[in-house]
Amino acid sequence: MIIRRSIFLLAAGFALTAVASFGLANAAAPALQVFSTMAAKAEVQPHAVEVSAAFTIGPKSSGVDFIKDTVVLRVDKSQFVISPNSFKMTQSGWFKYEGVINGLDAEIRVVPLGDNRYQMRASLSGKDFKQPGPGPLKVQVSIGLNSGVALAVPREGWL
């Protein structure tokens, strides 16, 4: 029997949601772990966005695995899901994804900085890119059951 539970957590004024499946009826749902820190920057062009996010995994987290975990990047109202086994580890020890998500060309790099700190840079471009509205962009990064949210004031040009 599979039980689906949704875990909701309010952080920085935004709802974070994770859904987990469990094989046992009596299994307790693992708790969503909020990053202990997260900061983001965004550069916006007419048909593209580049996002840079620096985050630290929370102290109660069991860790993240960019190869095995689903990774979700949300920028404003757009969501980009990277399935497990889509990231590849480079010889330098960082992770990369190159492909198409929601009709956009996507290039995502994640660099482990040590002490549970990471730097993510994502470039998304294409004619189907939905230009965000004015004001700060909500940037959310989720890796498995670990997640964080930050506001990024968009700038024109590239990071």
C-alpha positions as CSV (number, residue, x, y, z in Angstrom):
1,M,0.0,0.0,0.0
2,I,1.4,3.4,-1.0
3,I,0.6,6.4,1.1
4,R,1.1,9.9,-0.3
5,R,1.6,12.7,2.2
6,S,2.1,16.4,1.4
7,I,4.3,18.3,3.7
8,F,3.8,22.1,3.9
9,L,6.1,24.6,5.4
10,L,6.0,28.4,5.3
11,A,9.3,30.0,4.9
12,A,10.1,33.6,4.0
13,G,6.4,34.2,3.3
14,F,6.2,31.5,0.6
15,A,4.7,28.0,0.9
16,L,7.1,25.1,0.2
17,T,5.6,21.8,-0.7
18,A,7.1,18.4,-1.0
19,V,5.3,15.1,-1.7
20,A,6.8,11.8,-0.6
21,S,5.6,8.2,-1.3
22,F,6.1,5.5,1.3
23,G,5.7,1.7,1.0
24,L,4.5,1.1,4.5
25,A,1.2,2.3,5.9
26,N,2.7,3.1,9.3
27,A,5.9,4.8,8.0
28,A,6.4,8.4,9.2
29,A,6.8,11.0,6.6
30,P,10.3,12.5,6.6
31,A,10.2,16.2,7.4
32,L,10.9,18.8,4.8
33,Q,14.3,20.4,5.6
34,V,14.6,24.1,5.0
35,F,18.0,25.4,3.9
36,S,19.7,27.3,6.7
37,T,20.7,30.0,4.3
38,M,19.9,30.9,0.7
39,A,20.5,34.0,-1.5
40,A,19.8,34.5,-5.1
41,K,20.5,36.8,-8.1
42,A,18.7,36.9,-11.4
43,E,19.5,38.4,-14.8
44,V,16.6,38.7,-17.2
45,Q,16.7,39.1,-21.0
46,P,13.6,39.1,-23.4
47,H,13.8,35.3,-24.0
48,A,16.1,34.1,-21.2
49,V,16.9,34.2,-17.5
50,E,20.0,33.3,-15.6
51,V,19.7,32.6,-11.9
52,S,22.5,32.2,-9.4
53,A,21.6,30.7,-6.0
54,A,23.9,30.1,-3.0
55,F,22.5,27.9,-0.3
56,T,23.5,25.9,2.8
57,I,21.7,22.6,3.6
58,G,20.0,22.7,7.1
59,P,21.7,20.9,10.0
60,K,18.9,18.3,10.4
61,S,19.1,17.3,6.7
62,S,20.3,13.8,5.9
63,G,22.0,15.4,2.9
64,V,21.3,15.9,-0.8
65,D,22.2,13.8,-3.8
66,F,22.0,15.6,-7.1
67,I,22.3,12.3,-9.0
68,K,19.5,10.5,-7.2
69,D,17.2,13.3,-6.0
70,T,14.6,15.2,-8.0
71,V,15.8,18.8,-8.3
72,V,13.2,21.6,-8.8
73,L,14.0,25.2,-9.7
74,R,11.2,27.7,-9.5
75,V,11.7,31.2,-10.9
76,D,8.8,33.5,-10.5
77,K,5.8,31.4,-11.7
78,S,7.8,29.0,-13.8
79,Q,8.8,25.6,-12.5
80,F,11.7,23.5,-13.9
81,V,11.9,19.8,-12.8
82,I,15.1,17.8,-13.3
83,S,14.5,14.1,-12.9
84,P,16.8,11.8,-11.0
85,N,19.8,10.6,-12.9
86,S,19.7,13.8,-15.1
87,F,22.6,15.6,-13.4
88,K,26.1,14.3,-14.2
89,M,29.1,14.7,-12.0
90,T,32.1,16.2,-13.6
91,Q,35.7,15.2,-13.0
92,S,36.1,18.4,-11.0
93,G,33.4,17.2,-8.5
94,W,30.6,19.6,-9.5
95,F,27.2,18.6,-11.1
96,K,25.8,19.6,-14.5
97,Y,22.6,19.3,-16.4
98,E,22.2,20.3,-20.0
99,G,18.9,19.7,-21.8
100,V,15.5,21.0,-22.6
101,I,12.9,21.7,-19.8
102,N,9.4,23.1,-20.6
103,G,10.6,23.9,-24.1
104,L,13.6,26.0,-22.9
105,D,17.2,25.2,-23.3
106,A,18.6,24.7,-19.8
107,E,22.1,24.6,-18.5
108,I,22.4,24.1,-14.8
109,R,25.7,23.8,-12.8
110,V,26.0,23.0,-9.1
111,V,29.3,23.4,-7.3
112,P,29.7,21.9,-3.8
113,L,31.6,24.4,-1.7
114,G,32.1,22.3,1.4
115,D,30.3,22.4,4.8
116,N,26.9,21.6,3.2
117,R,27.2,24.8,1.1
118,Y,26.4,24.9,-2.7
119,Q,26.4,27.3,-5.6
120,M,23.9,26.8,-8.4
121,R,23.8,28.7,-11.6
122,A,21.0,28.1,-14.1
123,S,20.6,29.5,-17.6
124,L,17.2,29.0,-19.2
125,S,16.4,30.4,-22.7
126,G,14.1,30.0,-25.6
127,K,11.2,31.6,-27.4
128,D,8.7,30.1,-24.9
129,F,10.3,31.9,-21.9
130,K,7.7,33.7,-19.9
131,Q,9.0,37.1,-19.0
132,P,8.5,37.6,-15.3
133,G,6.5,40.6,-14.0
134,P,8.1,43.6,-12.4
135,G,9.6,43.5,-9.0
136,P,11.7,40.8,-7.2
137,L,11.6,37.2,-8.4
138,K,10.9,34.4,-6.1
139,V,13.6,31.8,-6.6
140,Q,13.1,28.3,-5.0
141,V,15.5,25.4,-5.1
142,S,14.4,22.0,-3.9
143,I,16.6,18.9,-3.8
144,G,14.7,15.8,-2.6
145,L,13.1,16.9,0.7
146,N,15.4,19.9,1.1
147,S,14.3,23.3,0.0
148,G,14.9,27.1,0.2
149,V,13.4,30.3,-1.1
150,A,15.0,33.7,-1.7
151,L,14.0,36.9,-3.5
152,A,16.1,38.1,-6.3
153,V,15.9,41.6,-7.8
154,P,16.1,41.1,-11.5
155,R,18.7,43.0,-13.5
156,E,19.1,43.3,-17.3
157,G,22.3,41.8,-18.6
158,W,24.1,38.7,-17.5
159,L,25.7,37.6,-14.2
